[in-house]
Amino acid sequence: MKRILIALALTAAPSLAFAQDGSLDAAQFRAHRIQAVMKMDADNDGRISPAEFSAMAAKRAAAGHAGKGGGEKLFAKLDANGDGSLSSDEVGALADRRFAKLDANHDGKLDAAERQAAHHGRGGDQPTGF
């Protein structure tokens, strides 16, 4: 389910600034994910509504990148505080959990091998690092 949100975020994902060694630390990962996901916020109120989330899901489906279902259940699951919208804090918490799973050697950064493993783990349909 989280893959859908990740995929939705990548529709308009900004470029990443990797460290000289090609790694990405947790703060960079979190900031990038928040910025990318919050691009769904069409009305610029600082929150992602179910309608904004569904609109991006529909856009991805039209491009042939549909996930499972319409996203309503996923939205409800991601809305940790149950207020009917996704905040940057909720998106950041999701990014933190994702980073922890991707950081296989637990060194606090994602190296090229970890990003590549994440890429292949999703079937190779997303840019490396997500």
VEXLUMKE-870745 format. One record per residue (C-alpha): residue in one letter; x, y, z. Coordinates in steps of 0.05 Angstrom, whole numbers. Last residue first. Layout:
N
a  X  Y  Z .
...
This chain:
130
f  252  106  -80 .
g  327  112  -87 .
t  330  90  -160 .
p  272  117  -201 .
q  209  75  -198 .
d  182  18  -240 .
g  238  -31  -225 .
g  194  -85  -196 .
r  188  -50  -129 .
g  244  -91  -97 .
h  288  -74  -156 .
h  288  -1  -139 .
a  297  -14  -65 .
a  357  -58  -80 .
q  386  -3  -124 .
r  378  48  -69 .
e  412  1  -20 .
a  469  -12  -69 .
a  478  62  -83 .
d  484  80  -10 .
l  427  99  35 .
k  450  133  99 .
g  443  124  174 .
d  491  65  179 .
h  436  14  190 .
n  465  -37  141 .
a  399  -47  105 .
d  378  26  105 .
l  316  14  62 .
k  272  -6  120 .
a  294  52  164 .
f  284  100  105 .
r  213  75  95 .
r  196  87  168 .
d  225  157  166 .
a  189  173  101 .
l  122  151  132 .
a  136  196  191 .
g  152  253  144 .
v  86  243  106 .
e  48  247  172 .
d  86  309  192 .
s  75  340  123 .
s  1  333  135 .
l  -47  284  104 .
s  -121  299  109 .
g  -185  270  140 .
d  -167  285  212 .
g  -153  212  230 .
n  -87  226  265 .
a  -48  175  225 .
d  -79  192  157 .
l  -35  141  122 .
k  -85  84  136 .
a  -144  126  112 .
f  -107  145  49 .
l  -89  73  36 .
k  -162  52  43 .
e  -184  106  -5 .
g  -129  92  -55 .
g  -171  72  -114 .
g  -151  -1  -113 .
k  -83  -33  -124 .
g  -34  13  -158 .
a  -41  45  -226 .
h  20  65  -266 .
g  -10  63  -336 .
a  -8  139  -347 .
a  -83  143  -336 .
a  -73  105  -270 .
r  -20  156  -249 .
k  -68  214  -262 .
a  -124  177  -226 .
a  -79  167  -165 .
m  -60  241  -167 .
a  -133  260  -167 .
s  -148  211  -112 .
f  -96  243  -66 .
e  -122  312  -81 .
a  -194  289  -68 .
p  -174  254  -3 .
s  -142  320  20 .
i  -68  333  23 .
r  -50  387  73 .
g  -9  451  70 .
d  -67  493  42 .
n  -35  498  -26 .
d  -99  482  -65 .
a  -66  428  -106 .
d  -30  394  -48 .
m  -5  334  -89 .
k  63  370  -91 .
m  64  352  -16 .
v  88  283  -35 .
a  151  307  -69 .
q  170  358  -16 .
i  157  310  41 .
r  196  255  6 .
h  255  300  -8 .
a  258  327  62 .
r  255  256  92 .
f  309  229  46 .
q  354  288  59 .
a  345  281  134 .
a  356  205  131 .
d  421  210  93 .
l  432  198  18 .
s  495  167  -8 .
g  532  179  -73 .
d  600  187  -40 .
q  598  262  -54 .
a  531  265  -18 .
f  468  261  -61 .
a  426  322  -77 .
l  359  295  -101 .
s  317  320  -158 .
p  245  341  -146 .
a  191  289  -152 .
a  130  307  -194 .
t  101  238  -208 .
l  147  209  -155 .
a  100  224  -98 .
l  45  181  -129 .
a  93  123  -133 .
i  112  130  -60 .
l  40  136  -41 .
i  23  74  -81 .
r  83  37  -53 .
k  55  48  17 .
m  0  0  0 .
